[in-house]
Amino acid sequence: MKRAIAVLACAAAVVPAATASAKAPPKGTYECKYPESGRLFGLINIMSAGKYAWNNGKTGRYSVSGSKLKFKSGPMKGVYEHAVLKRLWHSKTIYISLFDGPSFGHHYTDAQCLRRKT
């Protein structure tokens, strides 16, 4: 029950977010965490339009169509069924939601990736 409440609270925190339609997420390092526990899943470094690195190691390619991000090669290919770019309405911050269910918040393995401030 506590876990369900925590998941709902985390989902409510991002409800005002809108999907972002962009050619690519802004360059930089995104910290991917599990909202339920706050544990770090890993780091995605967006290096350029179409290229990323996972945990500052192996690289791969990605594409963006509307708000959907697809990892085409590299270590993140096939890890999550869905990767979606979202934008916080109040700050315009773009982040990445990673999930396997019908929408974010249905599995404890869902992760959110927020860009680190430099």
KEDOMI-741998 format. One line per field, with one value per residue: residue in three letters; y, z, x negated of N, C-alpha, C in turn. Coordinates in Angstrom, 1 decimal, m for minus. Example, Ala and Ser with C-alpha at 12.3 -4.5 7.8 and 13.67 -1.06 7.14 Angstrom:
residu = c(ALA / SER)
n.Y = c(m5.7 / m2.2)
n.Z = c(7.8 / 7.1)
n.X = c(m13.2 / m12.8)
ca.Y = c(m4.5 / m1.1)
ca.Z = c(7.8 / 7.1)
ca.X = c(m12.3 / m13.7)
c.Y = c(m3.3 / 0.0)
c.Z = c(7.8 / 7.9)
c.X = c(m13.2 / m12.9)
***
This chain:
residu = c(MET / LYS / ARG / ALA / ILE / ALA / VAL / LEU / ALA / CYS / ALA / ALA / ALA / VAL / VAL / PRO / ALA / ALA / THR / ALA / SER / ALA / LYS / ALA / PRO / PRO / LYS / GLY / THR / TYR / GLU / CYS / LYS / TYR / PRO / GLU / SER / GLY / ARG / LEU / PHE / GLY / LEU / ILE / ASN / ILE / MET / SER / ALA / GLY / LYS / TYR / ALA / TRP / ASN / ASN / GLY / LYS / THR / GLY / ARG / TYR / SER / VAL / SER / GLY / SER / LYS / LEU / LYS / PHE / LYS / SER / GLY / PRO / MET / LYS / GLY / VAL / TYR / GLU / HIS / ALA / VAL / LEU / LYS / ARG / LEU / TRP / HIS / SER / LYS / THR / ILE / TYR / ILE / SER / LEU / PHE / ASP / GLY / PRO / SER / PHE / GLY / HIS / HIS / TYR / THR / ASP / ALA / GLN / CYS / LEU / ARG / ARG / LYS / THR)
n.Y = c(m1.2 / 1.2 / 1.5 / 1.8 / 4.3 / 5.9 / 5.7 / 6.8 / 9.4 / 10.3 / 10.2 / 12.1 / 14.3 / 14.8 / 15.1 / 17.7 / 17.9 / 18.3 / 16.7 / 16.8 / 18.2 / 17.8 / 18.1 / 16.9 / 15.9 / 18.4 / 18.8 / 17.2 / 15.7 / 13.3 / 12.3 / 9.3 / 8.0 / 5.9 / 6.7 / 5.8 / 4.8 / 6.5 / 5.7 / 5.7 / 4.8 / 5.1 / 7.0 / 9.0 / 10.4 / 12.9 / 13.5 / 14.6 / 15.5 / 12.6 / 10.9 / 9.2 / 8.5 / 5.9 / 5.9 / 7.3 / 5.7 / 3.2 / 4.0 / 5.0 / 5.2 / 7.3 / 8.2 / 10.7 / 11.2 / 13.2 / 13.2 / 10.9 / 9.0 / 6.9 / 4.4 / 3.3 / 1.9 / 0.6 / 0.5 / 1.0 / 0.1 / m1.6 / m1.8 / m0.4 / m0.4 / 2.0 / 5.3 / 8.6 / 12.1 / 14.7 / 17.8 / 20.0 / 22.1 / 24.5 / 25.2 / 24.6 / 22.7 / 19.9 / 16.5 / 12.9 / 10.1 / 6.8 / 3.7 / 0.6 / m0.2 / 0.7 / 3.4 / 5.8 / 5.0 / 2.6 / 0.5 / m0.6 / m0.4 / 1.7 / 4.7 / 8.1 / 10.6 / 13.3 / 16.3 / 17.1 / 20.0 / 22.2)
n.Z = c(0.0 / 0.9 / m1.1 / m3.4 / m2.9 / m2.8 / m5.5 / m6.8 / m5.8 / m6.9 / m9.6 / m9.6 / m9.2 / m11.7 / m13.4 / m14.4 / m16.6 / m20.0 / m23.2 / m25.0 / m28.1 / m30.0 / m32.0 / m30.9 / m27.6 / m25.4 / m25.4 / m23.0 / m19.7 / m18.4 / m15.5 / m14.7 / m12.7 / m10.5 / m9.6 / m7.4 / m5.5 / m5.7 / m6.4 / m8.4 / m11.8 / m14.0 / m16.3 / m19.0 / m21.6 / m23.8 / m26.7 / m29.2 / m31.8 / m32.3 / m31.3 / m28.4 / m25.1 / m22.7 / m19.3 / m19.6 / m21.2 / m23.4 / m26.6 / m28.6 / m31.0 / m31.5 / m32.2 / m32.8 / m32.8 / m33.0 / m29.7 / m29.0 / m28.2 / m29.6 / m29.0 / m31.1 / m31.4 / m29.5 / m25.8 / m24.7 / m26.4 / m26.8 / m24.0 / m22.7 / m23.5 / m24.1 / m24.6 / m23.8 / m24.5 / m22.3 / m21.0 / m18.3 / m17.3 / m15.8 / m15.8 / m18.3 / m18.6 / m20.1 / m20.0 / m19.8 / m20.0 / m19.1 / m19.8 / m19.6 / m19.5 / m20.3 / m19.9 / m18.1 / m14.8 / m14.1 / m13.5 / m11.2 / m12.3 / m14.0 / m15.1 / m14.6 / m16.3 / m15.6 / m16.7 / m15.8 / m14.0 / m15.2)
n.X = c(m0.8 / m1.9 / m3.9 / m2.3 / m1.1 / m3.3 / m4.1 / m1.9 / m2.1 / m4.5 / m3.8 / m1.8 / m3.3 / m4.4 / m2.3 / m1.4 / m3.1 / m3.8 / m3.9 / m6.9 / m7.8 / m10.4 / m13.4 / m15.6 / m16.6 / m18.0 / m21.5 / m23.7 / m24.1 / m21.9 / m20.4 / m19.2 / m16.7 / m14.9 / m11.7 / m10.3 / m12.1 / m14.2 / m16.7 / m19.6 / m19.5 / m21.1 / m23.3 / m22.5 / m24.1 / m23.5 / m25.0 / m24.9 / m22.6 / m21.1 / m23.1 / m24.2 / m25.6 / m26.0 / m26.3 / m28.7 / m30.2 / m29.9 / m28.6 / m25.8 / m23.1 / m20.2 / m16.8 / m14.3 / m10.9 / m8.3 / m7.3 / m8.4 / m11.2 / m13.6 / m15.9 / m18.2 / m20.6 / m23.3 / m23.9 / m21.3 / m19.4 / m16.5 / m16.1 / m14.1 / m10.6 / m9.3 / m10.3 / m10.0 / m9.9 / m9.4 / m8.0 / m8.4 / m5.8 / m6.1 / m8.8 / m9.8 / m11.6 / m13.1 / m12.7 / m13.3 / m11.2 / m11.3 / m9.8 / m7.9 / m5.3 / m1.8 / m1.8 / m3.7 / m4.6 / m3.5 / m5.1 / m7.6 / m10.1 / m10.2 / m11.7 / m12.9 / m14.6 / m16.5 / m18.0 / m21.3 / m22.4 / m24.8)
ca.Y = c(0.0 / 2.4 / 1.6 / 2.4 / 5.7 / 6.6 / 5.8 / 7.8 / 10.8 / 10.6 / 10.4 / 13.4 / 15.4 / 15.1 / 15.2 / 18.9 / 17.9 / 18.1 / 16.1 / 17.8 / 17.8 / 18.4 / 17.3 / 16.1 / 16.5 / 19.3 / 18.1 / 17.1 / 14.4 / 13.1 / 11.3 / 8.4 / 7.5 / 5.2 / 7.6 / 5.1 / 4.7 / 7.6 / 5.1 / 6.0 / 3.8 / 5.3 / 8.3 / 9.1 / 11.6 / 13.2 / 14.1 / 15.4 / 15.0 / 11.3 / 10.1 / 9.2 / 7.6 / 5.4 / 6.0 / 7.9 / 4.6 / 2.8 / 5.0 / 4.4 / 6.2 / 7.4 / 9.1 / 11.3 / 11.4 / 13.9 / 13.2 / 9.6 / 8.8 / 5.5 / 4.0 / 2.5 / 1.0 / 0.9 / m0.2 / 1.3 / m0.4 / m2.7 / m1.9 / 0.0 / m0.4 / 3.4 / 6.5 / 9.8 / 13.4 / 15.5 / 19.1 / 20.6 / 23.3 / 25.7 / 25.6 / 24.3 / 21.7 / 18.7 / 15.3 / 11.7 / 9.1 / 5.4 / 2.8 / m0.6 / m0.4 / 1.5 / 4.7 / 5.9 / 4.9 / 1.3 / m0.5 / m0.1 / m0.2 / 3.0 / 5.7 / 9.4 / 11.1 / 14.8 / 16.8 / 17.7 / 21.4 / 22.3)
ca.Z = c(0.0 / 0.9 / m2.4 / m4.3 / m2.5 / m3.3 / m7.0 / m7.2 / m5.4 / m7.9 / m10.8 / m9.5 / m9.3 / m13.1 / m14.1 / m15.2 / m17.7 / m21.3 / m24.1 / m25.7 / m29.5 / m30.4 / m32.9 / m30.0 / m26.3 / m25.2 / m25.0 / m21.6 / m19.0 / m17.8 / m14.4 / m14.7 / m11.4 / m10.2 / m8.8 / m6.2 / m4.5 / m5.8 / m6.7 / m9.7 / m12.7 / m14.8 / m16.9 / m20.5 / m22.1 / m25.1 / m27.2 / m30.4 / m32.4 / m32.8 / m30.6 / m26.9 / m24.4 / m21.5 / m18.2 / m20.1 / m21.8 / m24.7 / m27.3 / m29.5 / m31.8 / m31.2 / m33.1 / m32.1 / m33.7 / m32.1 / m28.4 / m28.8 / m28.4 / m29.8 / m29.0 / m32.3 / m31.2 / m28.2 / m24.6 / m24.3 / m27.4 / m26.3 / m22.6 / m22.4 / m24.7 / m24.4 / m24.1 / m24.2 / m24.0 / m21.6 / m20.6 / m17.2 / m17.7 / m15.1 / m16.0 / m19.6 / m18.5 / m20.9 / m19.3 / m20.5 / m19.2 / m19.7 / m19.2 / m20.4 / m19.5 / m21.2 / m19.6 / m17.0 / m13.4 / m13.9 / m13.1 / m10.3 / m13.0 / m14.7 / m14.7 / m15.2 / m16.6 / m15.6 / m17.1 / m14.7 / m14.2 / m15.3)
ca.X = c(0.0 / m2.8 / m4.5 / m1.3 / m0.9 / m4.5 / m4.1 / m0.9 / m2.6 / m5.5 / m3.1 / m1.1 / m4.3 / m4.7 / m1.1 / m1.3 / m4.1 / m3.3 / m4.9 / m7.8 / m8.1 / m11.7 / m14.2 / m16.5 / m16.7 / m19.2 / m22.8 / m24.0 / m24.0 / m20.7 / m20.4 / m18.0 / m16.4 / m13.6 / m11.0 / m9.8 / m13.2 / m15.2 / m18.0 / m20.2 / m19.5 / m22.3 / m23.4 / m22.5 / m24.8 / m23.1 / m26.2 / m24.5 / m21.3 / m21.2 / m24.1 / m24.2 / m26.5 / m25.4 / m27.2 / m30.0 / m31.0 / m29.5 / m27.8 / m24.7 / m22.3 / m18.8 / m16.0 / m13.2 / m9.7 / m7.4 / m7.8 / m9.0 / m12.6 / m13.9 / m17.3 / m18.4 / m21.7 / m24.1 / m23.5 / m19.9 / m18.5 / m15.7 / m16.0 / m12.7 / m9.7 / m9.0 / m11.1 / m9.2 / m10.4 / m8.4 / m8.5 / m7.7 / m5.1 / m6.5 / m10.2 / m10.1 / m12.7 / m12.8 / m13.3 / m13.0 / m10.6 / m11.5 / m8.8 / m7.5 / m3.8 / m1.0 / m2.2 / m4.7 / m4.1 / m2.8 / m6.1 / m8.7 / m11.3 / m10.1 / m12.7 / m12.9 / m15.9 / m16.5 / m19.3 / m22.1 / m22.8 / m26.3)
c.Y = c(1.3 / 2.6 / 2.2 / 3.9 / 6.5 / 6.8 / 6.8 / 9.2 / 11.2 / 10.9 / 11.7 / 14.5 / 15.8 / 15.2 / 16.5 / 19.0 / 17.7 / 17.4 / 17.1 / 17.3 / 18.6 / 17.5 / 16.4 / 16.7 / 17.4 / 18.4 / 18.2 / 15.8 / 14.4 / 12.0 / 10.6 / 7.8 / 6.8 / 6.1 / 7.0 / 5.1 / 5.8 / 7.1 / 5.5 / 4.7 / 3.9 / 6.7 / 8.2 / 10.5 / 11.9 / 14.1 / 15.0 / 14.9 / 13.6 / 10.4 / 10.3 / 8.3 / 7.1 / 5.3 / 6.4 / 6.8 / 4.3 / 3.8 / 4.2 / 5.6 / 6.1 / 8.3 / 9.6 / 11.6 / 11.9 / 13.9 / 11.9 / 9.5 / 7.3 / 5.3 / 3.0 / 1.5 / 1.4 / 0.2 / 0.0 / 0.7 / m1.6 / m2.8 / m1.5 / 0.0 / 1.1 / 4.3 / 7.7 / 11.0 / 14.1 / 16.9 / 19.6 / 21.9 / 24.6 / 26.1 / 25.3 / 23.3 / 20.4 / 17.5 / 14.1 / 10.7 / 7.8 / 4.5 / 1.7 / m0.8 / 0.6 / 3.0 / 4.7 / 5.8 / 3.5 / 0.2 / 0.1 / 0.1 / 1.0 / 4.0 / 7.0 / 10.0 / 12.7 / 15.2 / 17.5 / 19.2 / 21.4 / 23.5)
c.Z = c(0.0 / m0.5 / m3.4 / m4.1 / m3.0 / m4.8 / m7.4 / m6.9 / m6.5 / m9.2 / m10.8 / m9.6 / m10.8 / m14.0 / m15.0 / m16.4 / m19.0 / m22.1 / m24.8 / m27.2 / m29.9 / m31.3 / m32.0 / m28.7 / m26.2 / m24.8 / m23.5 / m21.0 / m18.2 / m16.8 / m14.5 / m13.3 / m11.4 / m9.2 / m7.4 / m5.1 / m4.5 / m6.2 / m8.2 / m10.6 / m13.6 / m15.4 / m18.4 / m20.8 / m23.5 / m25.7 / m28.4 / m30.8 / m33.0 / m32.2 / m29.1 / m26.4 / m23.1 / m20.4 / m18.6 / m20.7 / m23.2 / m25.3 / m28.2 / m30.2 / m31.3 / m32.2 / m32.3 / m33.2 / m32.8 / m30.7 / m28.1 / m29.1 / m28.6 / m29.8 / m30.1 / m32.2 / m29.9 / m27.0 / m24.2 / m25.3 / m26.8 / m24.8 / m22.1 / m23.7 / m25.1 / m23.8 / m24.7 / m23.6 / m23.5 / m21.3 / m19.4 / m17.6 / m17.1 / m15.4 / m17.5 / m19.7 / m19.2 / m20.1 / m20.1 / m19.6 / m19.9 / m19.0 / m20.2 / m20.5 / m20.5 / m21.1 / m18.4 / m15.7 / m13.1 / m13.4 / m12.2 / m11.0 / m13.9 / m14.2 / m15.3 / m15.2 / m16.7 / m15.9 / m15.9 / m15.0 / m14.3 / m14.5)
c.X = c(m0.9 / m3.5 / m3.5 / m1.1 / m2.1 / m4.6 / m3.1 / m1.4 / m3.7 / m4.8 / m2.4 / m2.1 / m4.6 / m3.5 / m1.0 / m2.3 / m3.4 / m4.4 / m5.7 / m8.0 / m9.3 / m12.4 / m15.1 / m16.4 / m18.0 / m20.4 / m23.0 / m23.8 / m22.7 / m20.8 / m19.1 / m17.8 / m15.0 / m12.9 / m10.6 / m10.9 / m14.2 / m16.6 / m18.4 / m20.1 / m20.8 / m22.3 / m23.4 / m23.1 / m24.4 / m24.3 / m25.9 / m23.2 / m21.6 / m22.3 / m24.1 / m25.3 / m25.9 / m26.5 / m28.6 / m30.9 / m30.6 / m28.5 / m26.8 / m24.0 / m20.9 / m18.1 / m14.9 / m12.1 / m8.6 / m7.9 / m8.4 / m10.4 / m12.9 / m15.4 / m17.5 / m19.6 / m22.4 / m23.4 / m22.0 / m18.9 / m17.8 / m15.5 / m14.6 / m11.9 / m9.4 / m10.0 / m10.4 / m9.8 / m9.2 / m8.9 / m7.7 / m7.1 / m5.6 / m7.9 / m10.6 / m11.3 / m12.3 / m13.5 / m12.8 / m12.4 / m10.8 / m10.5 / m8.5 / m6.0 / m3.1 / m1.3 / m3.1 / m4.0 / m3.4 / m3.8 / m7.1 / m10.0 / m11.3 / m11.1 / m12.5 / m14.3 / m15.9 / m17.9 / m20.0 / m22.4 / m24.3 / m26.8)
***
